[in-house]
């Protein structure tokens, strides 16, 4: 793995292409802490960008008439179905029955989740 830069952060190349396999425990605890810090920083930046995108979208929807076109954006109206509580309960029961009958496969995934964000 490439060494951290002068700020102690890992480079994008080091994050994207780690030289060692973490599963082999070849990574030191410090390397894993650096990866975790890089993940937290990226997750926080992504969250801030998402909030800004949502705010801009909501303001655009409120101000622009349906059918408006801008650079890279079109304001559209969509019709969607929203299930009522009875339908949701029926779907939940159907899913549970399918799982119980062995008609569904459990797929396990390993994920990393950003914890401790103050604005949550």
N, C-alpha and C positions, 0 to 999 in steps of 0.2 A: 504494500500500500504506500502511496506517496505520502511524504510527511506533511503535516499541517503547515499553512502559510504563517506569516509573521503575526497574524491575529489569533493563531491557534485553530483556525478553521481548516477543514479539509477542502481540497480543490474539487471542482465538479467531476473531473476525471477520476479522482480517487474514490468518490462516492459512487459513480456509475460503474466503475470497473475495478472493484477491490481485487487485489492480487491474491489474497488468502480466502479460503472458504471459512465462513464464520462457524459452520457446523463442526469443523475439526478443532475448534477452540484454539486455533492458531492465532487469532486476534487477541491482543492484550485487552485488559479491561479498559485501559486508557483509550485505545483505538475505538472500542465500542462506545465509550462515553463521547468521543469526538463525533462518531456517526450519529449518535442519539441527538447531540446538540445541533448538528447539521440538519437532521430531520425536523427538529423542533423549529428551527429558524425558517426552514422552507415551509413547514405547515402553517406557521404564523403568517408568513408573507402571502401564502395562498389564501388563507382565511380573510385577511384584510382585502385582498384583491376581489374575492368573492363578494364580500359585503359592499364594496364600492360598485361592483357590477350590478348587484341586485338593486342598490339605491338608484343608480343611473337608469336601469331598466324601468323601475317603478315610476320614476319621474317622467320618463319618456312616454310610458303608457298613459299616464294621467294627462299629459299635455298634448300629445299628438293624436290626430284623428286616425281611426282605422283606415288602412290603405296607404298611409304615408310611407314614403321610401326615403331613406337617407343612405349615406355611404356605409355599406355593409349591414344595414338594418332595415327591416320592413315591419311595420306595425300591423298585426293580423288579429282577427277575432277567431277563436276556436270554440267549438262546442264539445264538451266532454260529458261523459256519464259519471255521476257520483253515486255509488251504491249506498242504499239506506242501511240502517243497523241490522235489519232482518236479513238482508242479502249478505252482509259481511259475516254474520253468524253462520249462515248456511255455507258460505265458502270456507270458513274456518273449520266447521264440522266435516266438510267434504275432504279438506286437506288432511285433517287428523285421521279420517277413515282410510284414505289412500296410503298414508304412512304406516298405519297399523296393518294394512293388508300387504305390506311389502312392495308397494307400487311406487315408492320414492326412494332415492338413494341419498344417504347423508354424505355431503361433500365437505370435508374439513379444510379450512384454509388458515394460514398463519398470517397475522396482520400486526402492524404497529399502529398504535393509536395515540394521538396527541392528548396528553392529560395536563390538567392544571392551568388551562387558559383562564385568565381572570375575568373575561367578559362573558363567559358562559353562564 
